[in-house]
Amino acid sequence: MNIVLLEPEIPFNTGAIGRTCVATDTSLHLIKPYGFILSDRNLKRAGLDYWEKLKLREYNNLEDFMRQHADTSKIWYATTKAEQTYADVSYGPDDYIMFGKESAGIPEEILTSHRESCVRIPMYGDERSLNLSNAATVILYEALRQNGFPQLNKKGSLHHLKWEN
């Protein structure tokens, strides 16, 4: 699975998404320009010691990303403007899920060219959007669930006690 952040602006969100990517064996693709530098302490704080384990790829701009992934399995575009929800579609194990920058989302010119690949998270009332790191986690885990949570530890364990029979 692959998460793509188009021009992310807030280092904490990118750090938290990076941590989620490490915990799920997901690659993170960052498309410049960023609203921060990758050495930002807030990014590192949110990513904790996970950041060094992250499978990270960077791109100079959207055209660079699209050129390098012209033969990609599928790119899903997460947007509050989509007609279908993230649970209405079928994700493949190598798909890409793109999120736009926090202040503006993915440009509508991109969305209208990929109408059938746009997905949204349903929300109550007139709320504009969820936090980017939360939205990425919601959609990523649905995609992983549909693919049987590949390579993920499906059973938790207690730290100090044992489960009773």
Secondary structure, DSSP 8 states (H G I E B T S, - for coil): -EEEEES---HHHHHHHHHHHHHHT-EEEEES--SS-TT-HHHHHHHGGGGGG--EEEESSHHHHHHHTTT-S-EEEE-TT-SEETTSS---TT-EEEE-BTTTBS-HHHHHHTGGGEEE---STT-----HHHHHHHHHHHHHHHTT-TT-------SSS----
